C-alpha cells in the first residue's frame, strides 16, 4: 500500500491569525521565544520557537475581533504542565513586573495538580498546554454524588480551569456561598472564601475581600485542611493575612 511508504516523522506547526503583529512579537519575546521569521510586508508572517515547538502567524480576516477571544488556537501536549507555567510566569514577572492575568495577552492561573493552562495571545488566540496523561474522560463538574457547597466548588473548578471564565466562577461561588455557607463544613467554607479572594484579585473587584478574609480567619482548620485551602488557589500568598492559625 502507498501509505506504507510514508515515514512517521511528521511535524505539525500551528498557523494562527494575527491582528497585532507588534504586540505579538513583543509578547512572545517577553516569554523567551526566539523569532525565527519576521515579515510584515508585502504580507504578514511571523514565526516563533521555544524549546521543542513552533508557533507561526499569518494575516487575520478583517472581521476578527480579538476581544471575543475566539480567533483561533492550538494544543501543546507536554509531559508535565507545571514547569511550563512556572517558566512563563517568571518571564512575565521579569518583563511586566507581574503575571498577566487580565485582558490580552494573559495566562490563566495554575492550581497545583491541574492538568492544563492557557496562554491568550494579543490576537485572542488560545494556546492550551495539556498534560499528556490527562484523563480522556474529564469530569466536568455537577457530580450527582456531591451536595451543597461541595457541588458548587466542583462546578467552579470547571469554570476556572477548563472554561477560563472567572466572571462566571465568581458569580456561581458568591451565590453558592450565600446558599450553603452556613451549613457546609468549615474546610469547604474556607476553600470557597479563598477562591473568592483570588477571583476578586483577578477581576479587580476587591471590595468584599476584607469581609471574606475576616470570615476565613475565624474558621477552625486542621493543618491538613489548611493545606487543602492553600492548594485551591494558584498564589497562596494572597491568603497569608487571612489564614486562621492551626489549633
PyMOL commands that set and color helices and strands:
alter all, ss='L'
color gray80, all
select helices_A, chain A and resi 2-5+21-30+66-68+82-96+148-161+166-180+186-203+209-217+223-231+236-239
alter helices_A, ss='H'
color red, helices_A
select strands_A, chain A and resi 14-18+34-39+45-50+53-59+72-78+106-107+116-120+125-131
alter strands_A, ss='S'
color yellow, strands_A
deselect
rebuild
show_as cartoon
